[in-house]
Every structure is written in structure tokens, then in C-alpha cells.
């Protein structure tokens, strides 16, 4: 995984390599799914200990609100023709935290 840039809007853009599948980074439950004009489908996953992860730029998802998801499971897909990256955010107790500290870049 290659972090392209850290943005002022509380997240990072992560380069897509061999696949367009976006995987969940921790076990959790799908909390919210929004279909937006600017950011495609945006999925929020609620995790234990007041953590949430937010995945942007998806074109399809594999889960519904309320469904459990495991670390490494596919959340959805990014349109690689349109986006060479997806946007990722991490929250703890409703405050944004630096996601790079929680992600492996290997």
C-alpha cells in the first residue's frame, strides 16, 4: 500500500494497485452507507473501543448497514478507470486521528 498524500480533510488517499477491492482494516459493523455525487459511495464501519473507519470513492459495496464485517473482508470496489486511489479516514471517540499510525504500508 502506498499513501499518496495526507489531506487537510482528516484522511489519506491510498493508491490502488492490483485490485479494485477495498478491504476492511478492523473487525466491525457497517454503520452507514451514503451515495454521494462528489465521493461516490461512502461507507462507515463502527469498531470496538469507539473507533470508526470511513472509506470513500466506492462504486459498489458488498455489505449492508448493520452487517458484521471482518478484518480483510471486501467492503466494496473502486472504479480504477476513474480513481487511482481511494480516500480513507479514521475516527476515535468522534474525533479524527491520523490513520497512517494504524495502517501497515508493506
HELIX and SHEET records of a PDB file:
HELIX    1   1 UNK A   48  UNK A   50  5                                   3    
HELIX    2   2 UNK A   99  UNK A  102  5                                   4    
SHEET    1   A 7 UNK A   3  UNK A   6  0                                        
SHEET    2   A 7 UNK A  11  UNK A  15 -1                                        
SHEET    3   A 7 UNK A  85  UNK A  92 -1                                        
SHEET    4   A 7 UNK A  51  UNK A  61 -1                                        
SHEET    5   A 7 UNK A  40  UNK A  46 -1                                        
SHEET    6   A 7 UNK A  28  UNK A  36 -1                                        
SHEET    7   A 7 UNK A  68  UNK A  69 -1                                        
SHEET    1   B 4 UNK A   3  UNK A   6  0                                        
SHEET    2   B 4 UNK A  11  UNK A  15 -1                                        
SHEET    3   B 4 UNK A  85  UNK A  92 -1                                        
SHEET    4   B 4 UNK A  95  UNK A  97 -1                                        
SHEET    1   C 6 UNK A   3  UNK A   6  0                                        
SHEET    2   C 6 UNK A  11  UNK A  15 -1                                        
SHEET    3   C 6 UNK A  85  UNK A  92 -1                                        
SHEET    4   C 6 UNK A  51  UNK A  61 -1                                        
SHEET    5   C 6 UNK A  74  UNK A  78 -1                                        
SHEET    6   C 6 UNK A  21  UNK A  23 -1                                        
END                                                                             
